[in-house]
């Protein structure tokens, strides 16, 4: 299973929804980068994604986007193959 990395904060409901969706898909471990604990990580996230909001999700080296992007990828049938890489 591919490595999943998610930029998040402690109180983000979309981060929680993304985590639930990924766990339902069989992802057991998500590397969470908490931008609320380390402001430099927010700058890092913005440089990588050009976005300010969380979550920002990477599967392996592939940038997926936020929760809406993740859910759309799943609905289109693209999430499972990506997780298997």
C-alpha positions in Angstrom: 0.0 0.0 0.0 1.2 3.5 -0.9 2.4 5.9 1.8 -0.2 8.6 2.6 0.9 12.0 3.9 -1.6 14.6 5.0 -1.0 18.2 6.1 -3.6 18.8 8.8 -4.6 20.6 12.0 -6.1 19.3 15.2 -9.6 20.8 14.7 -10.1 20.4 11.0 -13.4 18.5 10.2 -12.3 17.9 6.6 -9.0 16.3 7.8 -11.1 14.0 9.9 -13.4 13.1 7.0 -10.3 12.4 4.8 -8.8 10.2 7.5 -12.1 8.2 7.8 -12.3 7.7 4.0 -8.7 6.6 3.8 -9.1 4.2 6.7 -12.2 2.8 5.1 -10.1 2.1 2.0 -7.7 0.1 4.2 -5.0 2.7 4.9 -3.6 1.9 8.3 -1.0 4.6 8.6 -1.3 8.2 7.6 1.8 10.5 8.1 0.2 13.6 9.5 2.1 16.9 9.3 0.5 19.3 11.8 0.8 22.8 10.4 -0.9 24.2 13.5 2.1 23.0 15.6 4.8 24.1 13.2 4.3 27.3 11.1 7.2 26.4 8.9 5.3 23.3 7.8 2.4 25.6 6.6 5.0 27.4 4.4 6.3 24.0 3.2 2.7 22.9 2.4 1.9 26.1 0.5 5.1 25.9 -1.5 4.3 22.3 -2.6 0.5 22.7 -3.2 -0.1 26.5 -3.8 -3.0 26.1 -1.3 -3.5 27.4 2.2 -6.3 25.1 3.5 -6.1 21.7 5.0 -6.1 18.8 4.4 -3.6 18.6 1.6 -3.0 14.9 0.8 -0.3 13.1 -1.0 -0.4 9.4 -1.9 3.1 8.3 -2.5 4.6 11.2 -4.5 1.2 12.0 -6.2 -0.5 15.1 -5.0 -4.2 14.4 -4.6 -5.4 17.8 -3.2 -7.9 18.4 -0.4 -10.8 16.3 0.9 -13.1 17.2 -1.9 -10.5 16.1 -4.4 -9.9 12.9 -2.5 -13.7 12.1 -2.5 -14.0 12.9 -6.2 -11.0 10.7 -7.0 -12.7 7.8 -5.0 -16.0 8.4 -6.7 -14.3 8.3 -10.1 -12.7 5.0 -9.2 -9.1 6.3 -9.1 -8.4 6.1 -5.4 -8.1 2.4 -5.0 -5.5 1.9 -7.8 -3.5 4.9 -6.5 -3.4 3.4 -3.0 -2.1 0.1 -4.4 0.9 1.6 -6.1 
